[in-house]
Amino acid sequence: MTAHVLEMRETDRFRLEDLFYSRTDKGGFIQSANDVFQFVADYDWPDLIGAPHKLVRHASMPRAVFKVMWSHIEAGETVGAYVVNRARDNTCYWVYAVVMPIEDGYLSVRLKPTSNRLKDIKALYAALRSDEDTKKLTVEDSVAAFNDALKSQGISSYEEFMTDALTEEMTLRSETLGQGASPELAAISQIKQAVQTVAGEAHKVCDLFDRTRQTPVNMHLHAARLEGNKGPISVVSDNHNLMMQQLEKSVHDLREAAELGKAPLQAAKFLLSTAFLMEEVDTQFAAEIARTGRENERDRKELKRLKDHYTSNAQTAVAETRGRAERLEYLCKNLRRVLSGMQLVRIACQIEQSQVSGDTSGINEIVMQLQGTENSISNVVAEIQEFSSGILDMTNQLDDTFFYSCT
């Protein structure tokens, strides 16, 4: 099977500027398609309309990929995937397909993939399909192998993969065709990069905190040896321990908020990319109508509805990101207040330490460690605040320049 997959003959009928369109009923029977689909698939219209969509299914497609796609579709979600199809003349054509459930069936828009990802996908699909056949993998085991392969490339989820793949294919396509990259998608990518940076910085704060988690206990032990459990340094140490507990909660909240900020940006990228596809297919439909005189009001209305739907949902996702950035700013301010409290406690410890006779070098070393950690955390938090402020500015600008014009 693997050799067969690698030796597939690809058609030369599929151009970069072409976009496929098809709509099926709930049974998967084709109700409508555009000229690109009919021409590249190489079927006459009477053989295409009313036929099952699996008419163009290629035998080399892994069952795992269809399983992943249908798990999203059946959940009412839009999904993207690399797919190889078979034309009537037994040539094949690779597409990046975006498939969505609609009220009475399913709609799909497909573009020609040209990124470096396609080479890797061809190899991965060949390996999956071969294992499905030769090792008799269940579809569930094949899905697990598919996800493991993505994770080995540093991809945390299929949703992340399909989003980055779609935006990369669309950006490369636009640049190659001389259309220029979408400034809106570029802006969202920039915001996402800032969010990822914030998440990384939040993990730094956690690491810094973890390094000094036991420090108050060590301080208390040193103080107890010098003055007993009820001495002033021991009391200060206990107060510092309470502040450390507050700091731990603040650090946890900060990291959680930073991680949660990734999801809406990923959704916004995919939704907006899909909205742009809907708009371009509608433009191609208009040209097709002018050329053939064949009206297609039903499909054009559906494309307009979907474009507005995806744009609105992308706007909501960007607004959610803005809300997360505002929360990050609040958490940073709260964390700074906790750090200020810890600084006062540390200064109190230094004052009490000067009144104690005996060797206080151990406590002094601990105090210096705490000061270093506080400074390091404060510096990282300042960076998070700066990035959060930038995220707010970028989301507001995107709202003002793009989403406002769409309403």
N, C-alpha and C positions, 0 to 999 in steps of 0.2 A: 504493500500500500504506500509506503514512504516514497519509493522510487516513482510510483505513479503520480504522487502529489507533486514531486519536484519537476517532473517532466511535462506538466500540463502546458498546453499551448494557449497563450493568451491572445484574445482578439485585438485587432488594431482599430476596431470601430468605436472604442470608448475614448473620447477626448477629455482633456483636463477641464475644459469649460462646461462640459455636460453635467447635468444633475438628473438622476433618476427620480421618478415619482411613481408610486402605485398606492392604490387603496383597495383593501379587500373587505369582504363581509366577515362576520365572526367565525365562519367556517373556513376562512383562508382562501376563498375564491375571489379572483381579481375582478373588481367592479370598475376600476378606472386606472389608466396609466398614461404617461406622456410619450411623446414621439421618441425620446431618448431610450426609454425602456424597450419600446417596440423595435427600434432599429438595432440596438446593441444585442438584445436577446435573440434577434433574427427570427421572430415569429410574425406571421400575418395577424392582423387585428382579429379576425374571426377565431383564430386559434389561441389568442391571448385572453381576450375578455371572457370571463366566465370560467376560465381554467383555474385549477388550484395553483397557488403561488409556488408550491413545491416543484412546479414545472421547471423552474430554473435552479433548483437546488443541486449543488455539486456533491458527488458521493464522497469527496475528500474532506468535507467539513466535519470537524469533531462534534460528536453529540453533546459534549460538555458545553460548547459555546452556545448551542441552541438552548440548553437547559438554563444557563445563566441568563440569556436574553428573556426567555419566557417567565422566569421567576420574577423579573422586573415587570414585564408586561402584564402578567396576571395580578400583580399587586397594584395595577393602575399607574405604573411609572413609565416614563420614557427611557429608552435604553439605546446605547450606541455600541457598535461592534464591527470588527473587520469580518467580512464575509466573502467567500469566493462562490460565484454563481456559474452556471453552465448555460451556454447559448445553444440554439437549435443545431448549429453546425459542429457541436462538441468542442468548440473553443471555450475558454473560461474568461471571466473578468472579475477582478477584485474590486470591492467597494468598501467604503466605510459607511455603514447603514445606521440611520437614526430611525427607530421604530417607536410608535406611540399608539396606545389604545384610543379609539374615538367612540362615539356613542353607539354606532352600529357596526363596528369592526376595527380595522387597524390601518394605519397610514405609515408609509415609509418614504424617506428621502435618502438618496445615496449619492456620495461623491467619489471621485477617483482618488485613491490614496497614493501619495508619492513620497512620504517621509521615510526616514531610515527605519522607522518602527516596522514597516511592512516586511522587510527582510527577516526580522526576528519573529514576526507573527507567522510567516510562512513556515519557518523551521519549527516553531512551537506547535502549530496546528498539525504539521506532518507527524511530529513525535506523538502528540496526543491521539491522533486518529490511528496511528500504527499500534499504539498500546491498547487502544480500545478493541482493535481487531485481534492482534496476536496474543495479548495477555488477558483478553476477555474482561477488560475493566468494566465495572458497572459505571453508569453515567455519574453516580455520586462520587465514585473514586476518581473518575476523570476530571470532574469539577474541582475536587480537592487538589489534584495534580496541577491543574490550570492555575488555581489560586496560589499554590506553592511556587510555581514558576514566576508569577508576578511578584511575589514577596521577595524572591531571590534577587530581583532587580531593584529592590528598595521601594516597591509600590505597595502601599498599605492596604488597598482595597480595589475591587473591580471598578467602583465608582470613580476613584481617583484616576485609574487607568483610562477609562472611557472618556473622562472629561479632558484630560491632558492630550489624549490622542486626537479627539475631535478638534480642539482648538489649534493643535499643531498642524493638522492636515488642512484646516481652513486657512490658517495664516500663511502657510507655504503656498497653497493654491492661489490665494489672493496676490501674493508677491510675484509669483511666476506669471500670472496673467496680467501683471501691471496694474492691479487694482489698489495696491497698497494695503497694509495691515489695518485692521479695524482699531481705531483709537480707543473704542470702548473696551474691547477685549484686552488691549494692551494695558489700559488703566486697571482693569480687574486683576490682570496678572501681576501688576506692580503692587496692588493692594495685598494680593495673596502672598507675595514675597515678603512684604512687611509683616503680615500676620505670622508667617512661618518664622521670621526672625524673632518676633516677640515671644513665640512659643519656645524657641531655643533659649532666649534670654531668661525666660521664666524657669526653665529647667536648670540654668546656671544658679539662679537664686536658691532653688531647692538643694542643689549640690553643696552650695556654700553653707546653707543652714545645717545640712546633715553632718558636715565636718565638725560642727561645734555643738551638736546635740547634747553631748555628755559634759560639756564644759561647766555648766552650773553645778553639777554633781561633784565634779572635781574641786571646784571652788569651795563648796560646802565642806568637803572632807579636809581640805587644807585649813580652813577657818576653824573647824572643830578641834583640830590638833593644836592650834595656837591659843584658842580662847574658850573652848567648850561649845556646846550646841546652841547656847542662847546668847552668844556674844554678838556685838554689832555687825561684824563682817558676815557672820552666819545669817543674820536677819536680812542683810543686804543681798546675800547670795540667794536666799529663799525668794526675795522680791524679784531678783533677776530671773529665777527659774519660772516664776509666774509670767514675766514678760516674754520669756522664750516660748511659753505655751501659746501666748497671743500671737507671737511671730510665726509659729508653726502653722496656725490657722490662716493667718494672712498670706503666708507663702503658698499654702495649699490652694486657697481661693484664687490666688493670682495664676498659678499654673493651670488650674481647671478652666478659668476664664480664657486664658491664652489658647489652650487646646480647642475649646469650643468655638473659637473664632475661625478655625479653618473650614468647618463644614459649610457655612452659608456662602463663603467665597467660591468653593468648589461647585456648589449648586448654581450660583450666579453665572459662572463661566459656561457651564453646560447649557443652561437655560437660554442665555443670550446668544450663544453660538447657534442653538436650534432655531431661535427666532429669526436670525439672519438667514438661515437656510430656507425657512418658510417664505421669507420675503423674496429671495432670489428665485426660488421655484415658481412663485407667482409671476414674477417678471418674465421668466421663460415661457410660462403658459400664455401670457399676453402676446408674446412674439409668435408662439405657435398658432394661436387663434388668428392672428393677422395673416399668417402664412397659409393656413389650411382652411380657414373659415369655420372650423369645428369648435363650437362653443363648449365651455366647461365651467359653467357658473357654479355648480355644486362644489367642485374641488377648490375653486378660487375663494369661495366664501369660507370653506373649511381652513384653508391656508391662512387667510386673514385672521380668522378667529384664533387659530393656534399661535400665530405670530404675536398677537396682542396678549394672549394668555401667558406665553413664555416671557415676554418683555415685562409684564406686570409681576410675574413671580421672581424674575431676576431683580427687579427693583426692590421687592420685599426682602430678598436675600441680602442685597447690599445694605438696606436699612437695618437688617439684623446685625450685620457686621459693624455698622456704625454704633448700634446699641452696645455691642460687645466692647468696642473700643472705648466708649464712654465709661463702661463698667471697669475696664482696665485702668483708666485714669483715676477713677475713684479708689480702686484697690491699691494703686501705687501711693496715693496720698495717705491712705490708711496705714499702709506698711511703713511709710516715712514717719508717721506719728508714733508707731510702735518702736521704730528704731531710735527716735528722739527720746522716748521713755527709757529705753535700754541704756542710752548714753548717759542719762541722768543717774540711773542706778549704778552704772560703772564708775562715774565720777564720785558718787557717794562711797563706793567701795574703796576708791583710792584715798579718800579723806580718812575713812576709818582705819585703813591699813597703816597710815602714817602715825596713828595713835597706839599701835600695837607694838609691844616689845617682842623680840625674837626674830627668827629668820622668816621674812615674808616674801622671799624671792619666788617661791612657788606660786603664790597668789598673784604676784606682780606679773609673772610670765603668763598666767591665765588671763589677766586683765588685758595685757597687750594682744593676746590672741583674739579676745573678744573685740577689741577695738579694730583690729585688722579685718575681721569678718564683717563687722558693722559697716566699715568703709567700703569694703568690696560689694556688699549687698546694696548699699546706698548708690554706688556708681552704676550697677546693673539696673537698678530700679529707675534711675534717671534716664538710662537709655530706653527702657521700656516706655516710660512716659513720653519721650521724644517720638518714638515710633508710633505710639498710640495717637498722639496729636497729629502726626502725618497721615495716619489712616483716616482720622476724622476729616481732615482737609480733603483728602482724595475722594472719599465717599460723598462728601457734600458737593464737590466739583462735578462728579459723575452724575449726581442727581440733577444739578443745575444745568449741565450742558447737554445731557442725553435724555434722561428719563423725563425731565420736564417737557422737552419738545415732543415726547411720544404720547403725552396725556392730552 
